[in-house]
């Protein structure tokens, strides 16, 4: 099974991604986590990504695309995977399909956690495990980028009948149940 999970900052996609991977026994790949770890370790990738990640901006497509290609080319991906935080732009979505096509694999299912903007903002500002990019200024910018760059991807997956939209504004248990039901119906 191959899945991507899409949602604004604070939509709970990180939480749902972890729950789903445990439940479905697939690999979790979180690009945000990979970038944060690379920044902490000051690797080549980390140094390139740092100015963007710290300000809530998107890391340029070529860097993100290369990262995901490298990661999905590794052997542990054969049991299926879920991408948390990728794709973020239409170009990334197309490149992902292109990459999968070349190895004869199908397009992934996309799960969208639909959540009102005021809820996204409130959750980011009040979360206990707050990150550097969770300040009001950067959260607003991340929401804006989500609307401008990531929302258009929904049409792309919808057009291919590969989209499951769930209500992200409910308990994480309910969200998980809705996602699982959506995936099972569409499988
Ligand atoms: P996240 O943990 O998914 O909220 O990602 C944290 C930050 O990592 C984002 O605000 C971006 O700066 C960067 N990032 C993560 N995934 C991507 C991606 N697919 N494309 C560009 N930037 C990304």
Boltz pocket constraint, residues with backbone or C-beta under 6 A from the ligand:
constraints:
  - pocket:
      binder: B
      contacts: [[A, 9], [A, 31], [A, 32], [A, 33], [A, 35], [A, 49], [A, 52], [A, 53], [A, 54], [A, 56], [A, 57], [A, 58], [A, 59], [A, 60], [A, 61], [A, 64], [A, 84], [A, 85], [A, 86], [A, 87], [A, 88], [A, 92], [A, 133], [A, 142]]
      max_distance: 6.0
